[in-house]
Amino acid sequence: MRGKKSPSLISPTGAIKLMTHAMMGAALGLAFGLALVLFNPTVANLLNHGGHSAAMVFIITLVTTFAIGATLTGLVFILAEDKEF
């Protein structure tokens, strides 16, 4: 008979898994932002004329969006992993 398994989201391992997914999303957001600025001159021109605050808002928005998306995806993966026997 198998013992009760604690939910992996409540354990320190689950928190580390979620943080890892969030960091991967943040890194992807930075990479996507860099690629967008390098390959699309219109975006680079808009950021150039917008000043420092516009560039910061652009980067923070991309990083946050990707990090939240990756964290939620990681949450789904972890919960699906727990359901497997």
N, C-alpha and C positions, 0 to 999 in steps of 0.2 A: 504494500500500500504506500502510496506517495504522500509525503507530508505537504502541508500547506506552503505554497510559495508566496513570498511577499511580493506585492506589486513593484515592478522595477522602477516606476516613476517616483515612488516615495523614497527609494534608496539613494545613497550617494552616487551609485553607478548610473542610475537613471538621470540624475541631475547633470552628471558629467556628459552623458550621451546627448542630452538636450542642449547643453552649452556648446558641445562640439558641432551640432547641426547649426546653431545660431552663428558660430564663428565661420563655418563654411559658407553660410549665406551672406555674411558680411563681406567675406573675401570675394565671393562671386559678384556682389553688388559693386565693389570697388573696381573689379576687372571689367565689368560691363560698362560702368561709367567711363573708365579710361578708353575702352574700345569705342564707345559712342562719341567721345570728344575727338579721338584721333581720326576716325573714319567718316565722321559727319561734320563738315566744316560749318554748317549752319548752327549746330549746337555750340561749337567752339566760339563762333562769332557772337552768339547770344550771351554766352558766359563772359566773353571778353568785354562786352559793352555793359553787362550787368554789374560788374564789380566783384569784390571779394565776397560780399554777403550772398550774392546770387549763386556763386560757385559753391559756397558752403551749404546752402539750402539744397542745391542740386545733389551734392554728394551725400549729405545726411539723409535725404529722402530715399535715394537709391539704396544705400546701405541698410537703412531701417526696413524698407519694404522687402528686400531680399532676405534679411535676417529673420524677420517675422515669418515669411513664407517657408523658409527652410526649417525653422523651429516647429511650425505646425505640421509640416511634412514628416519631420523626425518623430513628433508625437504620435502620428498615425502609424509610422513604421514600428515604433516601440510597442504600441498597443496591439498591433497585428502580430508581432513576434510573441507576445505573451499568450495569445490565444492558441498558438500551435502547440501540439503535444509531442 
